[in-house]
Amino acid sequence: MAEQSRNEPAAEQLLHIEVRREPAAIVVFADGEVDVLTVGRLRAAVDEALIDAAGRPVVVDLTEVTFLGSHGLAALTEAAAKAERGHEPLRVVVDQTRAVIRPLQITGLDEVIALYYSVDEALPQ
Protein backbone atom coordinates (compact mmCIF):
# COMPACT_ATOMS: atom_id res chain seq x y z
CA MET A 1 0.00 0.00 0.00
CA ALA A 2 1.38 3.41 -0.94
CA GLU A 3 2.36 5.73 1.86
CA GLN A 4 0.02 8.68 2.25
CA SER A 5 1.51 12.10 1.64
CA ARG A 6 1.36 14.51 4.55
CA ASN A 7 -0.62 16.95 2.40
CA GLU A 8 -3.29 14.46 1.30
CA PRO A 9 -6.38 13.84 3.41
CA ALA A 10 -7.16 10.30 4.52
CA ALA A 11 -9.64 8.28 2.46
CA GLU A 12 -12.11 8.54 5.36
CA GLN A 13 -12.08 12.31 4.93
CA LEU A 14 -12.57 12.13 1.17
CA LEU A 15 -15.54 9.75 1.27
CA HIS A 16 -18.03 9.17 4.06
CA ILE A 17 -20.19 6.04 3.84
CA GLU A 18 -23.32 5.38 5.87
CA VAL A 19 -25.49 2.26 5.61
CA ARG A 20 -29.11 2.26 6.71
CA ARG A 21 -30.97 -1.05 6.94
CA GLU A 22 -34.70 -0.51 6.42
CA PRO A 23 -37.46 -3.11 6.20
CA ALA A 24 -37.94 -2.47 2.46
CA ALA A 25 -34.29 -1.94 1.40
CA ILE A 26 -30.71 -1.40 2.42
CA VAL A 27 -29.59 2.13 1.61
CA VAL A 28 -25.90 2.99 1.17
CA PHE A 29 -25.20 6.74 1.35
CA ALA A 30 -21.96 8.08 -0.13
CA ASP A 31 -20.75 11.62 0.51
CA GLY A 32 -17.54 12.90 -1.10
CA GLU A 33 -15.18 11.68 -3.79
CA VAL A 34 -15.23 8.17 -5.31
CA ASP A 35 -11.81 7.57 -6.81
CA VAL A 36 -8.92 5.11 -6.66
CA LEU A 37 -8.22 6.00 -3.01
CA THR A 38 -11.80 5.70 -1.76
CA VAL A 39 -13.53 3.18 -4.02
CA GLY A 40 -12.65 0.29 -1.71
CA ARG A 41 -14.83 1.77 1.02
CA LEU A 42 -17.80 2.12 -1.33
CA ARG A 43 -17.26 -1.34 -2.81
CA ALA A 44 -17.08 -2.95 0.64
CA ALA A 45 -20.27 -1.24 1.85
CA VAL A 46 -22.23 -2.15 -1.27
CA ASP A 47 -20.92 -5.75 -1.28
CA GLU A 48 -21.92 -6.16 2.38
CA ALA A 49 -25.35 -4.66 1.64
CA LEU A 50 -25.85 -7.08 -1.26
CA ILE A 51 -24.97 -10.02 1.00
CA ASP A 52 -27.32 -8.81 3.74
CA ALA A 53 -30.15 -7.83 1.38
CA ALA A 54 -32.17 -11.04 1.80
CA GLY A 55 -34.46 -10.24 -1.13
CA ARG A 56 -34.56 -6.50 -0.48
CA PRO A 57 -33.17 -4.06 -3.04
CA VAL A 58 -29.92 -2.24 -2.38
CA VAL A 59 -30.14 1.50 -2.97
CA VAL A 60 -26.91 3.46 -3.45
CA ASP A 61 -27.42 7.18 -2.87
CA LEU A 62 -24.81 9.21 -4.79
CA THR A 63 -26.51 12.60 -4.50
CA GLU A 64 -23.74 13.90 -2.21
CA VAL A 65 -20.88 12.57 -4.35
CA THR A 66 -18.69 15.35 -5.72
CA PHE A 67 -16.48 13.19 -7.98
CA LEU A 68 -17.17 9.82 -9.60
CA GLY A 69 -14.06 8.46 -11.27
CA SER A 70 -13.50 5.39 -13.40
CA HIS A 71 -12.87 3.20 -10.36
CA GLY A 72 -16.27 4.20 -8.98
CA LEU A 73 -17.92 3.44 -12.31
CA ALA A 74 -16.28 0.01 -12.35
CA ALA A 75 -17.45 -0.67 -8.77
CA LEU A 76 -21.03 0.26 -9.71
CA THR A 77 -20.87 -2.01 -12.77
CA GLU A 78 -19.61 -4.92 -10.64
CA ALA A 79 -22.27 -4.28 -7.98
CA ALA A 80 -25.02 -4.14 -10.61
CA ALA A 81 -23.87 -7.51 -11.99
CA LYS A 82 -23.84 -9.06 -8.49
CA ALA A 83 -27.29 -7.65 -7.75
CA GLU A 84 -28.60 -9.00 -11.06
CA ARG A 85 -27.31 -12.47 -10.16
CA GLY A 86 -29.30 -12.11 -6.92
CA HIS A 87 -32.40 -11.27 -8.99
CA GLU A 88 -32.76 -7.76 -7.55
CA PRO A 89 -31.48 -4.77 -9.51
CA LEU A 90 -29.15 -2.31 -7.87
CA ARG A 91 -30.91 1.04 -7.50
CA VAL A 92 -28.69 4.10 -7.80
CA VAL A 93 -29.89 7.53 -6.72
CA VAL A 94 -28.45 10.52 -8.55
CA ASP A 95 -29.34 14.15 -9.01
CA GLN A 96 -28.45 16.52 -11.82
CA THR A 97 -24.92 17.04 -10.46
CA ARG A 98 -22.67 16.67 -13.47
CA ALA A 99 -19.98 15.06 -11.33
CA VAL A 100 -22.12 11.92 -11.08
CA ILE A 101 -24.68 11.85 -13.86
CA ARG A 102 -22.26 12.82 -16.65
CA PRO A 103 -19.83 9.88 -16.19
CA LEU A 104 -22.80 7.50 -16.04
CA GLN A 105 -24.18 8.93 -19.29
CA ILE A 106 -20.84 9.02 -21.12
CA THR A 107 -20.13 5.37 -20.33
CA GLY A 108 -23.70 4.25 -21.06
CA LEU A 109 -24.18 2.96 -17.53
CA ASP A 110 -27.35 5.03 -17.27
CA GLU A 111 -28.82 2.45 -19.69
CA VAL A 112 -27.63 -0.52 -17.58
CA ILE A 113 -28.11 0.60 -13.98
CA ALA A 114 -31.52 1.55 -12.60
CA LEU A 115 -31.29 5.28 -11.82
CA TYR A 116 -33.63 7.19 -9.53
CA TYR A 117 -33.74 10.84 -8.47
CA SER A 118 -34.56 10.32 -4.78
CA VAL A 119 -34.21 7.58 -2.20
CA ASP A 120 -37.99 7.60 -1.70
CA GLU A 121 -38.48 6.98 -5.43
CA ALA A 122 -35.97 4.09 -5.32
CA LEU A 123 -37.63 2.33 -2.38
CA PRO A 124 -40.12 -0.40 -3.27
CA GLN A 125 -43.73 0.72 -3.15
Buried (B, 14 or more C-beta within 10 A) or exposed (E): EEEEEEEEEEBEEBBEBEBEEEEEBBBBBBBBBBBEBBBEBBBEBBBBBBEEBEEBBBBBBBBBBBBBBEBBBBBBBBBBEBBEEBEBBBBBBBBEBEBBBEBBBEBEBBEBBBBBEEBEEBBEE
